[in-house]
Amino acid sequence: MARSNKPVNPGAENALDQMKMEVANELGIAERVRSQGWNTMTSADCGRVGGHMVRKMIEQYESTLR
């Protein structure tokens, strides 16, 4: 079965983009993203951003369980 890059919840795309920029800002790469775009970022930087996003989403979900 082929994977797709479509979000599970298309309505959440804007929120995910906002979170991505927040994390990039925390990591100190937001200015480079704004000036050069995501296409020029290294896979290590993108992986760092994605990893932090996943951690934040897990923390948010766990806080709703309490």
C-alpha positions, 0 to 999 in steps of 0.5 A: 500500500502506497503512503501519501503525504496527505494530513490525516486531518486536513483542517489541522494543516494550518495549526501544524504549520504554525507549530512548525514555525514555533519549533523552528523559532525555539531552535533558532532556525526560524529566520533562515526558514523565513528568508530561504524557505524549507526547501533549503533546510538540511534533513537534520534540521527538518528532523529536529523540527519534526522530532520536537513537534511530535514531542509537543503533540504527545505532551499536549495529548497526555495533558488532556488525559489527566 
